[in-house]
Amino acid sequence: MPLEHHPLNREFPEYRDTMQEMLQHNVHFSRLAQEYQRLDARIYEVEDGKHALDDLALHSLKMQRVALKDEIAQLLKNH
């Protein structure tokens, strides 16, 4: 299975313009997006073997990313 990043613009292509606007004008959304990006990069590095992390800790990071993605999705849909 090839490794992939999960950037928000690929996860929510239908909200590309909305996301851009919210990144510029909504501090809460911007912070969530930055945290999502940080988690996604961390997960990618672990899966790529650049950083060691046990399976339970990696699973925890992935669950955090899912929770952030869900919150971001809700904000986008409600905008």
C-alpha positions in Angstrom: 0.0 0.0 0.0 1.6 3.3 -1.1 2.0 6.0 1.5 -0.1 9.1 1.1 -0.6 12.4 2.7 -4.2 13.4 3.3 -4.3 17.2 2.6 -7.5 18.9 3.3 -7.8 20.2 -0.3 -7.8 16.6 -1.5 -10.1 15.4 1.3 -12.7 18.2 0.6 -12.2 19.3 -3.1 -15.8 20.5 -3.2 -15.0 23.1 -0.5 -11.8 24.4 -1.9 -13.0 28.1 -2.2 -14.8 27.9 1.2 -11.7 26.5 2.8 -9.5 29.3 1.3 -11.9 31.9 2.7 -12.1 30.3 6.1 -8.3 29.9 6.4 -8.1 33.7 5.9 -11.0 34.8 8.1 -11.7 32.2 10.7 -9.0 31.8 13.3 -10.5 28.6 14.8 -10.8 27.0 11.4 -7.2 28.0 10.6 -5.9 26.5 13.8 -7.8 23.2 13.2 -6.4 23.1 9.7 -2.8 23.6 10.9 -3.2 20.9 13.6 -4.6 18.5 11.0 -1.7 19.2 8.7 0.8 18.7 11.5 -0.8 15.4 12.4 -1.0 14.2 8.8 2.7 15.0 8.4 3.6 13.2 11.6 1.6 10.1 10.6 3.3 10.0 7.2 6.7 10.2 8.8 6.0 7.3 11.1 4.5 5.2 8.3 7.5 6.0 6.1 9.9 4.8 8.8 11.4 8.2 9.5 10.2 8.1 13.1 9.6 5.2 15.4 6.2 4.9 17.1 4.4 1.9 18.5 1.1 0.8 16.8 -1.1 2.1 19.7 0.5 5.6 19.6 0.2 5.6 15.8 -3.5 4.6 16.0 -4.1 7.4 18.5 -2.6 9.9 16.1 -4.8 8.6 13.3 -7.9 8.9 15.5 -7.0 12.5 16.4 -6.7 13.2 12.7 -10.1 11.7 12.0 -11.7 13.8 14.8 -10.1 16.9 13.4 -11.3 16.0 9.9 -14.8 15.5 11.2 -14.8 18.9 13.0 -13.4 20.6 9.9 -16.0 19.0 7.7 -18.8 20.2 10.0 -17.4 23.8 9.9 -17.2 23.7 6.1 -20.7 22.3 5.7 -22.1 25.0 8.1 -20.4 27.9 6.5 
